[in-house]
Amino acid sequence: MSPLLLEVRGLTKRFGGLTANEDVSFSLSAGEIVGLLGPNGAGKTTVFNSLAGFFAPTSGDILLEGRSIAGLPPERVAALGVARTFQIVRIFKSMTVRENVMVAALLRHRAVPVARRKADEALAFTGLSGRAGDPAGQLTVAEQKRLEVTRALAIEPRLLLLDEVMAGLTSSEVHEAVEMVKRIRDRGIACVVVEHVMEGIMPIADRVVVLERGRVIADGPPAAVASDAAVIAAYLGEEYRAPGP
């Protein structure tokens, strides 16, 4: 069994009188893919922002290999090996594709030639080498999403947080994204994936955690979660119910 990488313990985040997350707990091991699902407003992005250091939890803890990272700033969390993408793509459109990735690589490798080599390795892995010299603003939506993943990989993470990387993609592009996530997992990198494209996440997730109104209502293998009455009622709908025996 792979060693435990991340533990989220009783994570609660309040904004004034609004509770976005309440007593959220889950864990994942090295190389594991966990899908974080739930309807709009369920608190998924707040969990991501807390894991990545953008929010400090109101209470609870986040442990990376047993070390608390709750409340650390994003740059410290990234340096410890947690990388993320964003639901709305955030790239430097006037910079080249390679330069976008080098920005991330420089977090770990201060020498520019080394950062350039690491960026080129990441671009080769995600299939963007042919666009390396192009302005990032010229990429298609699918390529921009892949660029965000590439940039996240350039910091050499142990944990990758993927925020709706399949949203807005065609069926063939979803298939390509799924294959890329599998290859990332094969590198031993754990992934927490927020996704609404069920055909993208359900076949590859080792476990699925479902949020509703900021609380965890299910945590388990995809087939079991897809058969959970509370999950079906809150989010999936009958079409995603796992077939019975």
C-alpha positions in Angstrom: 0.0 0.0 0.0 1.3 3.5 -0.9 2.2 5.8 2.0 -0.3 8.4 3.1 0.4 11.7 1.4 -2.4 14.1 2.3 -4.7 14.2 5.3 -7.5 16.8 5.5 -8.8 16.8 9.1 -12.1 18.6 10.0 -11.4 21.4 7.6 -13.8 24.3 8.2 -13.8 27.6 6.3 -16.1 30.5 7.2 -16.5 33.9 5.5 -18.3 36.0 8.0 -21.6 34.3 8.5 -21.2 32.0 5.5 -19.8 28.5 6.1 -18.2 27.3 2.8 -16.7 24.1 4.2 -17.7 22.4 7.4 -15.7 19.5 9.0 -14.4 18.2 5.7 -12.1 15.2 6.2 -10.5 12.9 3.6 -7.1 11.6 2.7 -5.1 10.2 -0.2 -2.0 8.2 -0.8 0.9 8.8 -3.1 -0.1 8.1 -6.7 -3.8 8.0 -5.9 -6.5 9.9 -7.9 -9.4 11.3 -5.8 -12.3 12.9 -7.5 -13.8 15.8 -5.6 -17.4 16.2 -6.8 -20.5 18.1 -5.9 -23.1 20.6 -7.2 -22.2 24.2 -7.8 -21.7 26.0 -4.5 -20.9 22.8 -2.6 -17.5 24.1 -1.5 -15.1 22.3 -3.8 -13.1 25.3 -4.9 -12.8 26.5 -1.3 -11.3 23.1 -0.4 -8.8 23.6 -3.3 -7.9 27.1 -2.2 -7.3 25.9 1.3 -5.1 23.0 0.2 -3.1 25.3 -2.1 -2.6 28.0 0.6 -4.9 30.7 -0.9 -7.2 30.4 2.2 -6.3 29.8 5.8 -8.8 27.4 7.4 -11.0 28.7 10.1 -10.4 25.4 11.9 -9.1 22.0 11.2 -5.8 20.9 9.7 -4.2 19.9 6.4 -1.2 17.6 6.6 1.2 16.8 3.8 3.2 13.7 4.8 2.4 14.4 8.4 3.4 18.1 8.3 0.8 20.8 8.7 0.5 23.1 5.8 -2.7 24.9 6.9 -2.3 28.6 6.6 1.0 28.6 4.8 1.2 31.0 1.8 0.8 29.6 -1.7 4.4 29.9 -2.6 5.5 27.8 0.4 2.8 25.2 -0.3 4.0 25.0 -3.9 7.6 24.7 -2.8 6.6 21.7 -0.6 5.2 19.9 -3.7 1.6 21.0 -4.1 0.6 22.4 -7.5 -2.8 23.4 -8.9 -4.6 24.5 -12.0 -7.5 27.0 -12.0 -11.2 26.6 -13.2 -10.7 29.8 -15.2 -7.4 29.4 -17.1 -4.7 31.8 -15.8 -1.9 32.0 -18.3 0.4 34.8 -19.4 -1.0 35.2 -22.9 1.7 37.6 -24.2 4.5 35.2 -23.1 5.4 32.1 -25.1 4.2 28.7 -24.0 7.8 27.8 -22.9 8.1 31.0 -20.9 4.9 30.2 -19.1 6.2 26.9 -18.0 9.7 28.3 -17.1 8.0 30.6 -14.6 6.9 27.6 -12.6 10.2 25.7 -13.1 12.1 28.6 -11.7 10.5 28.0 -8.3 12.7 24.9 -7.9 15.6 25.7 -10.3 17.0 29.2 -10.1 19.4 28.7 -13.0 17.6 29.7 -16.2 19.2 27.0 -18.4 18.0 24.3 -16.0 14.5 25.8 -15.8 14.3 25.9 -19.6 15.3 22.2 -19.8 12.7 21.3 -17.1 10.1 23.3 -19.0 10.9 21.5 -22.2 10.7 18.1 -20.5 7.2 19.0 -19.1 6.1 20.3 -22.5 7.2 17.0 -24.1 5.3 15.0 -21.5 2.0 16.9 -22.2 2.5 17.1 -26.0 2.9 20.8 -26.3 6.5 20.9 -27.5 5.4 21.9 -31.0 3.8 25.1 -29.5 6.7 26.0 -27.2 7.7 29.2 -29.1 4.1 30.4 -29.7 2.4 33.1 -27.7 0.2 31.4 -25.1 -2.7 33.5 -26.1 -2.8 31.7 -29.5 -3.5 28.3 -28.0 -6.9 26.7 -28.2 -9.0 26.3 -25.0 -7.9 22.6 -24.8 -4.3 23.6 -25.3 -4.5 26.4 -22.7 -5.9 23.9 -20.1 -3.0 21.5 -21.0 -0.6 24.4 -20.6 -1.8 25.0 -17.0 -1.3 21.3 -16.3 2.2 21.5 -17.8 3.1 24.6 -15.7 1.9 22.8 -12.6 4.0 19.8 -13.4 7.1 22.0 -13.9 7.3 22.5 -10.1 7.7 18.8 -9.8 4.8 18.2 -7.4 3.9 15.3 -5.3 0.3 16.4 -5.2 -1.5 18.0 -8.2 -4.9 19.8 -7.8 -6.8 19.8 -11.1 -9.7 22.2 -11.2 -12.1 21.3 -14.1 -9.4 20.6 -16.6 -12.0 18.8 -18.8 -14.7 21.4 -18.8 -15.6 22.8 -22.2 -13.7 20.1 -24.1 -14.9 17.9 -26.9 -15.3 14.2 -26.4 -11.9 13.5 -28.1 -10.2 16.2 -26.0 -11.7 14.7 -22.8 -10.2 11.4 -23.8 -6.8 13.0 -24.3 -7.1 14.7 -20.9 -8.0 11.4 -19.2 -5.0 9.7 -20.7 -2.8 12.6 -19.6 -4.1 12.3 -16.0 -3.4 8.5 -16.1 0.2 9.2 -17.2 0.6 11.7 -14.4 -0.6 9.1 -11.9 1.8 6.6 -13.4 4.6 9.0 -12.4 3.6 8.5 -8.8 2.0 12.0 -8.5 -1.3 12.0 -6.5 -4.2 14.0 -8.0 -7.3 15.6 -6.5 -9.6 16.4 -9.4 -12.6 18.7 -9.3 -14.7 17.8 -12.3 -18.2 18.0 -13.7 -17.4 15.8 -16.7 -18.4 12.4 -15.2 -17.2 10.3 -18.1 -13.8 11.9 -17.5 -13.3 11.4 -13.8 -15.4 8.3 -12.8 -13.3 5.7 -14.8 -10.0 6.9 -13.5 -10.6 7.9 -9.9 -9.5 5.5 -7.2 -11.9 7.2 -4.8 -14.6 9.8 -5.0 -15.4 12.4 -2.3 -18.7 14.2 -2.7 -19.5 17.5 -1.1 -22.9 19.1 -0.5 -23.4 22.4 1.2 -19.8 22.3 2.3 -19.9 18.9 4.0 -18.8 15.5 2.9 -21.8 13.2 2.1 -19.8 10.3 0.5 -16.3 9.0 0.3 -15.5 5.7 -1.4 -14.9 3.8 -4.7 -16.6 5.4 -7.7 -19.1 2.5 -8.2 -20.2 2.6 -4.5 -20.6 6.4 -4.5 -22.5 6.3 -7.8 -25.0 4.0 -6.1 -25.4 6.1 -3.0 -28.9 7.4 -2.7 -27.8 10.7 -1.1 -25.3 11.4 -3.9 -27.8 10.6 -6.6 -30.4 12.9 -5.1 -27.9 15.7 -4.4 -25.8 15.6 -7.6 -25.4 12.7 -10.0 -29.0 11.9 -11.0 -30.3 8.5 -11.9 -28.3 8.2 -15.1 -25.1 7.8 -13.2 -26.4 5.1 -10.8 -24.0 2.1 -10.9 -25.7 -1.0 -12.4 -26.9 -3.5 -9.8 -25.8 -7.1 -9.5 
